[in-house]
Structure formats: structure tokens, C-alpha cells
């Protein structure tokens, strides 16, 4: 198998494992799912594509969603 297929398979497995684990724990908050999906995506990307330096649309979207979630939580704590 080439490297791209291993990357996609591993990412799919990580996301499925995350979904099953969170649903087994009866987690219903969307921000937990998005945050852990971002962690899985960036971990798989770092392992399989360590020298990739250009902008990635999926990674940018996940990072932006994560930043929005963190900002909302911080504002919720402060006010």
C-alpha cells in the first residue's frame, strides 16, 4: 500500500475509534467531538506527512473551529 492510502485508512480508523469511544461514554457535546477530530487529524498528518508545509483546507477549517470553540468557552468563563 502506498503512503497516501495508509494515511487515509489510519485517519478513518482514528476518527471511527474516537466516535465510538465518545458515544460509548454518552458524550453529547459537539465541541468535544470537533476538538478530538482536530487532534486526530493533526496527529495523523504529522505522522504521515511531516514535511508538508502548505495550507490545508481541512486542517485550516478544523483549526478555525477549534479556535472558535476555545474562544466561546473562554468568554463563557469570563462573563
CNS distance restraints for C-alpha pairs under 8 A (distance, minus, plus):
assign (resid   1 and name CA) (resid   5 and name CA) 6.38 0.50 0.50
assign (resid   1 and name CA) (resid   6 and name CA) 6.67 0.50 0.50
assign (resid   2 and name CA) (resid   6 and name CA) 6.50 0.50 0.50
assign (resid   3 and name CA) (resid   7 and name CA) 6.12 0.50 0.50
assign (resid   3 and name CA) (resid  48 and name CA) 7.32 0.50 0.50
assign (resid   4 and name CA) (resid   8 and name CA) 6.22 0.50 0.50
assign (resid   5 and name CA) (resid   9 and name CA) 6.01 0.50 0.50
assign (resid   6 and name CA) (resid  10 and name CA) 5.93 0.50 0.50
assign (resid   7 and name CA) (resid  11 and name CA) 6.05 0.50 0.50
assign (resid   7 and name CA) (resid  44 and name CA) 6.93 0.50 0.50
assign (resid   7 and name CA) (resid  45 and name CA) 7.70 0.50 0.50
assign (resid   7 and name CA) (resid  48 and name CA) 6.06 0.50 0.50
assign (resid   8 and name CA) (resid  12 and name CA) 6.06 0.50 0.50
assign (resid   9 and name CA) (resid  13 and name CA) 6.13 0.50 0.50
assign (resid  10 and name CA) (resid  14 and name CA) 6.09 0.50 0.50
assign (resid  10 and name CA) (resid  44 and name CA) 7.21 0.50 0.50
assign (resid  11 and name CA) (resid  15 and name CA) 6.12 0.50 0.50
assign (resid  11 and name CA) (resid  40 and name CA) 7.13 0.50 0.50
assign (resid  11 and name CA) (resid  41 and name CA) 6.62 0.50 0.50
assign (resid  11 and name CA) (resid  44 and name CA) 6.09 0.50 0.50
assign (resid  12 and name CA) (resid  16 and name CA) 6.07 0.50 0.50
assign (resid  13 and name CA) (resid  17 and name CA) 5.99 0.50 0.50
assign (resid  14 and name CA) (resid  18 and name CA) 6.07 0.50 0.50
assign (resid  14 and name CA) (resid  40 and name CA) 6.36 0.50 0.50
assign (resid  15 and name CA) (resid  19 and name CA) 6.15 0.50 0.50
assign (resid  15 and name CA) (resid  37 and name CA) 6.34 0.50 0.50
assign (resid  15 and name CA) (resid  40 and name CA) 6.76 0.50 0.50
assign (resid  16 and name CA) (resid  20 and name CA) 6.14 0.50 0.50
assign (resid  17 and name CA) (resid  21 and name CA) 6.02 0.50 0.50
assign (resid  18 and name CA) (resid  22 and name CA) 6.08 0.50 0.50
assign (resid  18 and name CA) (resid  33 and name CA) 7.98 0.50 0.50
assign (resid  18 and name CA) (resid  36 and name CA) 7.28 0.50 0.50
assign (resid  18 and name CA) (resid  37 and name CA) 7.47 0.50 0.50
assign (resid  19 and name CA) (resid  23 and name CA) 6.04 0.50 0.50
assign (resid  19 and name CA) (resid  33 and name CA) 7.45 0.50 0.50
assign (resid  20 and name CA) (resid  24 and name CA) 5.99 0.50 0.50
assign (resid  21 and name CA) (resid  25 and name CA) 6.33 0.50 0.50
assign (resid  22 and name CA) (resid  26 and name CA) 6.34 0.50 0.50
assign (resid  22 and name CA) (resid  27 and name CA) 5.42 0.50 0.50
assign (resid  22 and name CA) (resid  33 and name CA) 7.65 0.50 0.50
assign (resid  23 and name CA) (resid  27 and name CA) 5.67 0.50 0.50
assign (resid  23 and name CA) (resid  28 and name CA) 7.69 0.50 0.50
assign (resid  27 and name CA) (resid  32 and name CA) 7.91 0.50 0.50
assign (resid  29 and name CA) (resid  33 and name CA) 7.06 0.50 0.50
assign (resid  30 and name CA) (resid  34 and name CA) 6.27 0.50 0.50
assign (resid  31 and name CA) (resid  35 and name CA) 5.95 0.50 0.50
assign (resid  31 and name CA) (resid  66 and name CA) 7.90 0.50 0.50
assign (resid  31 and name CA) (resid  69 and name CA) 6.44 0.50 0.50
assign (resid  32 and name CA) (resid  36 and name CA) 6.15 0.50 0.50
assign (resid  33 and name CA) (resid  37 and name CA) 5.98 0.50 0.50
assign (resid  34 and name CA) (resid  38 and name CA) 6.14 0.50 0.50
assign (resid  34 and name CA) (resid  62 and name CA) 7.40 0.50 0.50
assign (resid  34 and name CA) (resid  65 and name CA) 7.49 0.50 0.50
assign (resid  34 and name CA) (resid  66 and name CA) 7.03 0.50 0.50
assign (resid  35 and name CA) (resid  39 and name CA) 6.36 0.50 0.50
assign (resid  35 and name CA) (resid  66 and name CA) 5.91 0.50 0.50
assign (resid  36 and name CA) (resid  40 and name CA) 6.14 0.50 0.50
assign (resid  37 and name CA) (resid  41 and name CA) 6.05 0.50 0.50
assign (resid  38 and name CA) (resid  42 and name CA) 6.11 0.50 0.50
assign (resid  38 and name CA) (resid  59 and name CA) 7.55 0.50 0.50
assign (resid  38 and name CA) (resid  62 and name CA) 5.56 0.50 0.50
assign (resid  38 and name CA) (resid  63 and name CA) 6.93 0.50 0.50
assign (resid  38 and name CA) (resid  66 and name CA) 7.48 0.50 0.50
assign (resid  39 and name CA) (resid  43 and name CA) 5.97 0.50 0.50
assign (resid  40 and name CA) (resid  44 and name CA) 6.08 0.50 0.50
assign (resid  41 and name CA) (resid  45 and name CA) 6.05 0.50 0.50
assign (resid  41 and name CA) (resid  59 and name CA) 7.42 0.50 0.50
assign (resid  42 and name CA) (resid  46 and name CA) 5.95 0.50 0.50
assign (resid  42 and name CA) (resid  59 and name CA) 7.28 0.50 0.50
assign (resid  43 and name CA) (resid  47 and name CA) 6.23 0.50 0.50
assign (resid  44 and name CA) (resid  48 and name CA) 6.10 0.50 0.50
assign (resid  44 and name CA) (resid  49 and name CA) 7.99 0.50 0.50
assign (resid  45 and name CA) (resid  49 and name CA) 5.26 0.50 0.50
assign (resid  45 and name CA) (resid  50 and name CA) 6.89 0.50 0.50
assign (resid  46 and name CA) (resid  50 and name CA) 4.78 0.50 0.50
assign (resid  55 and name CA) (resid  59 and name CA) 7.97 0.50 0.50
assign (resid  55 and name CA) (resid  60 and name CA) 7.31 0.50 0.50
assign (resid  56 and name CA) (resid  60 and name CA) 5.93 0.50 0.50
assign (resid  57 and name CA) (resid  61 and name CA) 6.07 0.50 0.50
assign (resid  58 and name CA) (resid  62 and name CA) 6.17 0.50 0.50
assign (resid  59 and name CA) (resid  63 and name CA) 5.98 0.50 0.50
assign (resid  60 and name CA) (resid  64 and name CA) 6.01 0.50 0.50
assign (resid  61 and name CA) (resid  65 and name CA) 6.11 0.50 0.50
assign (resid  62 and name CA) (resid  66 and name CA) 6.07 0.50 0.50
assign (resid  63 and name CA) (resid  67 and name CA) 6.13 0.50 0.50
assign (resid  64 and name CA) (resid  68 and name CA) 6.20 0.50 0.50
assign (resid  65 and name CA) (resid  69 and name CA) 6.20 0.50 0.50
assign (resid  66 and name CA) (resid  70 and name CA) 6.19 0.50 0.50
assign (resid  67 and name CA) (resid  71 and name CA) 6.06 0.50 0.50
assign (resid  68 and name CA) (resid  72 and name CA) 6.13 0.50 0.50
assign (resid  69 and name CA) (resid  73 and name CA) 6.21 0.50 0.50
assign (resid  70 and name CA) (resid  74 and name CA) 6.09 0.50 0.50
assign (resid  71 and name CA) (resid  75 and name CA) 6.10 0.50 0.50
assign (resid  72 and name CA) (resid  76 and name CA) 6.01 0.50 0.50
assign (resid  73 and name CA) (resid  77 and name CA) 6.24 0.50 0.50
assign (resid  74 and name CA) (resid  78 and name CA) 6.17 0.50 0.50
assign (resid  75 and name CA) (resid  79 and name CA) 5.93 0.50 0.50
